[in-house]
Amino acid sequence: MMQTLNLRLSGQNLLKTDIRRQQEAYAGAVSWSLNPTERGVRMVMLALEGKW
């Protein structure tokens, strides 16, 4: 019987950059502005897959 193993490594946001968005809305003479900032989070996932 043949065994097959796969090792997977994936990463996301490895430089840990923050996400900044600027949103503006207008209704007549009234305006709104949103400036949210999301903190950057590093993620690394290591998975071992196989068939026996």
Buried (B, 14 or more C-beta within 10 A) or exposed (E): EEEEEEEEEEEEEEEEEEEEEEEEEEEEEEEEEEEEEEEEEEEEEEEEEEEE
